[in-house]
């Protein structure tokens, strides 16, 4: 497939993180613990397995947090919960590779806007997980309305280098670390085009042009290459440990292949420039996000193993998005490139299944007929590959995490919605049970709220 996976980051397990090499240390490892579940079989359903496969009148059996068996004529173990899903569909949980939930939380006020550190065009030192508010009501909405079980939270696009991203399991937790997908690779968010040059040009600072953006990027990567060289020498020869630089830690992690690079980029020419820069300094781009002109360079993306994470029809709202077309995803799929749907929005994340249906329909109007089960790859296995977690989630394969959605109808229909959602085999949403609907502490209100005055 077009998207390669990277090696996992090193997770520290002691109060003193391992500093050799320093740029791979993780002082904030996941503390996630899956919620308890029971052995469950969902039977008599249409299954999209997430990797392009379809099973009619099939069953999915999961236990101990893992998929056990997928197919027809499965015999459930004694004591298992069996759900008759006649007339319904089962899919893997949806994975959104581009979200700002928690860091740009609801209600949308300045006090909760923490996703853009607009103090420098290069803020590789910031980690978005330190802005994520687990009580954002958007997490629960994405789960019960959209069937989203995993999501990547990214810094915003004001800066050329926005900082580290984090991959979360979409579960209720008191802390961000308790939501972190165990051992998922970190990401680095970069941006090109209108946003950084507008933000810093307005301040009379570099960059104010696209050539200025590339110049700052190249100077930044040159520093990172030298920083990594010092650490590599220390690892090889010993001696005095190099001085730590938190921002260069992240950039060196990208150069080492342990941190995955995600780039906000719209135009084909800028994506091509970025690919050239990655070759110059020796790093790999996991995905271009938004990428409204990806269809123009599908062959280049395929050749370089880069995914395109795009919208179905969100474009023309600024000059660099002018050449967006609704057939983008379908054309990428036709050319064999790695295609992904994403949200970048607290509302769109609640109906990514419908966004896929729109993109699929646009393809059919030009003769690119992509089957439903193959289109579901845009929501599951392809985003899992982008995030480096496809070995553990993204499809209904035995041994993978039981991140499962039961839809009350065809999930590519505007009339369908999740009926039940399991994460790691735990039932976290049931449309028929008011007690199994996610509500954050924030939504519960304050004591005495609503009382007569």
N, C-alpha and C positions, 0 to 999 in steps of 0.2 A: 504494500500500500504506500501511498505518497508520504504519509507522515511517520517519521521515525520517533522512537521513544528515547529519552535520555536516561542516564543513570540517576538513581535517587540521591537526594542530598544526604549528608551525614547528619544524623540526629544525635545531639548530646543527651546523655542519660544521667549526668551528674551535675551538681550545682556549678561546677567549674567546667565550661565547655572545652572540648578539645580544640587546640589552636594550631594544629599542624595537619594540613595547611589552614591558615586562619580563615581564608575566604570560604571554606566549606563548613565551618562551625555553625551549629544551629542552637542558639541559647533559648529558643522558644518552641520546643518540640510539642507535637500534638498530645493532648491528654484525653482524646476522644475515647469514649466507651459506648459500644452499641447498646441500644435499648433492648430489653428482653423480648423475645418472640417465641412463637410456638411452631412446630412443624405444620406446614400449610400446603395444600394443593388447590390450585385454581383450575377447574376442569371445564371442558366443552367450550373453549374460547378460540378465537382467531389470534394467532401469535405472530408478532413481528419480532424476530430475535435480536434485532439491532445491528446485525451484520449482513443484512440483505436477504435473510431467510424468512419464509412464511410457513406456518403450519396451521391448517384448518382443522377444526374440531380437536384441538390439542389440549395439553395440560402442562402446567408448570408446577414442579414440586420443589420446595425449599425448606431448609431446616438449619439450625445453628448458624444463622446469618448468611448461608451460602445457597446458591442454586444447586440442587441435587440432580434433577432430571427434567428434561424438556422433550416432549414428544406426544405420541398418541398411545392410548391404552396403558397408562402408567397406573400401577397399583400403589395407593398411598400406604404408608406404615400405620400400624395400629395406633389409634389415639390422635392421628393428625386431623387438623381442621380441614374440611373439604368444602370449597365454595363452588357452586354451580354457576358458571359464567355464560350460560347459553345466550347467544346473541350479542356477546360483548367481546372486547379485545384486551389483550395483555401485551405490554411493551416493557423494555427496560426503562428505568427512570430517565428523565430528560437531564442533560448536562448543558449548562450555559457557561460558555467560556468567557463571556464579557458582561460582568455585572458590577454595579457600585453599591449594591444593597449593604446596609450597615455603615458604610463610610459616607454615603450621601443618603441619609436615612429619612424616613417619613416620621413626622410631618416635615415637609420641605422648607426648612427655615435655616438661617445662617448658623444658628447654634449647633445644628447637626450636619453642616456641610464640611466634611473633613477629608475629601478625596483629592484635592489639588493643593499642593504646597507651592504657592506661586511666589517664592522668594528667590529662586534661581532657575535658570533653564535646565540645570543638571542637578537633580535631587535623588541620586542613586542611593543615598544614605537612608531614605525613609522607607518604612515597611507599612503597607496599608493595613495590615492586621492590627496595628496599634491605633487605628481609627475606627475599626469595625465595632459597631454597637449591636450585640446579639439580640437586643429587644426590638430591633426594627420590625414593625409589623409586616414589612415586605417579604420577609423570609416565609412566614406562614402562608401568605397569599400565593407565593410562587409554588409552594408545596401543594396546597389543596385545590387551587384553580388551574395550575399549570403542570402538575406532575413533575416538578423539578426536584431532583434528589441530590444533585451535586452542582456546585457553581464556583467559578473563579471570580474573586473580588479583585479589581484592578484600581490603581490610582487613576486620576483623571488625565486629560490630554493637554493640559496647559503647558507642560514642560517637554523638552526634548527627551529627557530621561526622567520619568515620573516616579520611579521607585519599585520596590518589590510587590508582587501580587501574592495572594494566598488562595488555596483551594479548600473549600469548606464542604462538609456534609450538611445538608439542609435539615438540621435537627435543632430542637430547642436546647439551649445550654446557657449557663450563667456567664461563661467566659468564652472568648473567641478561641482560645486554645482547645477548649472542649468541643469545638465544631470542626477543627482542622482535620482534613483528610489525612489519615496516618501515612507519613513518609511520602506524600505527594511532592514532586519537585516544586521548588519555588519558581516564580516567574519574574521577569523584569519587564516593566511597561515602558515603551518608548513611543514617541509621536513625531510625525513629520507634517509638513504642509501649513495650512492656514492658522491653526490654533497657536502653536508656539510663537510664530512670527507676529501674530496679532497681539498676544499678551505682552511680549517683551519689546516689540516695536513701539507699542503705545507708551512704554516706560522709557523710551529712548535708549534701550539696551540691546545688545546682541543676544539672539539673532533677530533681524528685522526683515530678512529675505530668505528664500530657500537655499541660496548658496551659503548664506551665513549659518543656516541650520547644519548643513553638511560639514562645514568647517569646524563648528563647535563639537559635533559628534566625533569627527576624526581625531581632534585633539584629545577628547575624552578617552577614546579607545586606545590611543597611543600611550596615555598614562596608565591605563589598565593593563596593557601588555607588559609594560615595564614593571609594574607592581607584581604581576603574576610571575614574571621572570625572577624577581627577588625571592619570592616564596618558593619557587621551584628549586632555586639554588640552595636555599636553606634546607629544604627537604632532602636534597641530594648530598650536600656537603656538611650540614650542621652549622654550628656557630651561633651567632646572636640572631634571635628571631627578628624579622622585619617589623617595623612599627605598623600597628594596625590602622587602617583607614576604612571606616564602615561602608562608605560609598563604593570604594574600589573593591572591597570584599565581594559585593554583588556583581560588579562588572567582571571581575576575575572568575567568579563562579559561572558566568555565561561563557567566557572563553574556555573554561574547563569542560563545558558541556553538562554541568550539573544544574544550572538554572536556565529555564526556557525563556526565550525572547518573544515578546508579543508587541507588535508595532501597529499603532493607529496610523493608517495610511489609506488615502482614497485613490490617488491617481496612479495609472500604470507606469508613467515615467518615473515617479518618485519611488515606487516599489522596486523598479529596476535599479535605480540609483542605490537603494538600500541593500539590494542583493550584492551589488558591486562592492559596497563598503564592507559587507560581511565577509566577502572573499578576501579583501585586503587585510582584515585584522583577524580572520580565522574563527569566526563564530557562526552559529546557525540560527536562522529565524524560524521559530516554530509556526507562527501564523501572522499574516497581515489581517488586522481587524478593520471592519467596515468595507474596505477594499471594493468600492463600487465599480471600479474599472478592472477588476480581476479577470473578467472575461476576455480582455484584450491581450493578456499575457498568460493564459492558462498553461500554455506549453512551457513557459519559463518557470512558473510555479511548480509544475510537475517535475521538471528536470532538476529542480533544486530541493525537492521534498518539502515544500512549504504549503501549508494549508491557507485557505482564504475563509475567514469568518465574516459573514455578510448578513445584511438585512434582506428581506424579501422585496420591499418596495419603498424604502425610506431613503430618498435622495432628492436632489435639486434644491435643497434648502440652503446651500451655499455654493460658491463657484466651483470648488474642487469636487463637489458631488454631482455636478451638472450632467455628466455622461453616464449616470447610473441607469441600468435597465432591469426590468423585472425578470428577464431570462438569465440573469447572471449565474445563479446557482445551477440551473439546468445545463448551461453551457460548460461550466466547470466540470460537472459530472460527466458530460459527454466526452470531454477531452481527457478524462482520466485523472484530473487533479483532485486534491483533497478539499471537499466542500463542507462547510459548517454553517448552520444558522446561529445567530446570537441575538441578544436583546439590547443591551446598553440602556435599559429603561425598566423602571419598576412596574410598568403596566404591560409592556410587550412580553416580559418574562412569564406572564400569566397565560399567554396563549401562543407559545412558540410552535405548538403543533399546527395551529392555523396559519402561522407564517410559512411553515413548510408547505402546506397545501396551496397557498398562494403562489409560491415559487414553482411548485410542481405544475400547477395549471398554466402559468406563463410559459413554461417549457413546452407544454403540449400544443400551445398555439403556434409554435414554430417547428413542430414535428419532432420534438425531443420528448418522448413519452417514457417517463421514469416510473416504474412500478412503486406502489405505496411502500412495500417492504424495503425497497432500496432507498427511497427518499428518507426513511426513518434513520438511516445511517447519519444524516446531517444533524440529528438530535442526540445521537448516542455514541456509537463507536468512533466516529471521526472526532468529535470534541474530546473524547477520552484519549485519543491518540495525541491531540494537540497538547493536552495537559500531562501526558506521560503516565497515565493511570489505566491504560487499556488492558493491561494484564489482570486488573482487579475489578473493573466495572465497565459499563458501556454496552454490554450485551448479555443475553440470557444463556450463558454457557455454564455447564457444571463447574463448580469450584469458584466462580466469581461471586462477588457480593450480591446478595438478594435485594437489589434496588429495583423494585417492580411496581408497575402501575396497572391497575384494572380500570379500563375505560368503559363507560356505559354505552358506548357505540363506537363506530369507526372513528379512531382518534384523529383522522384527517378531515372530519366533518365539523362544520361550525357549530353543530348542535351537540357535540360530544364534550364530556368533561370527565375528569378523574372521579371514580367512585370509591376506590381504595388506593392508598399509597403505602408501600412498605420500604423501609430503609434498613439494610442489613437484616432483613427478615422480620423486623418489628413493624407492626401496623401502627402508623403514625397519623393516618387520616382515614376516616370512614364517613362518607357523605350521609349514611343512614344512622350515625351515632353522634349526637351533639357533643358527647364527652370526648370524642376523638377528632376534634377540630383545633388546630394549633392557634393558641392565643398567647401573646407575649405578656410579660408582667406590665409593660407600659399600657397595654390595652385594657387591663383590668381596672385601671383608674385608681383613685385615691380613696381612703376610708372616708365615708360620709359624703362622697361625691353624689350629687343629685338629690340630697336630702332637702327638705323644705327649710327655708331660712326664716 
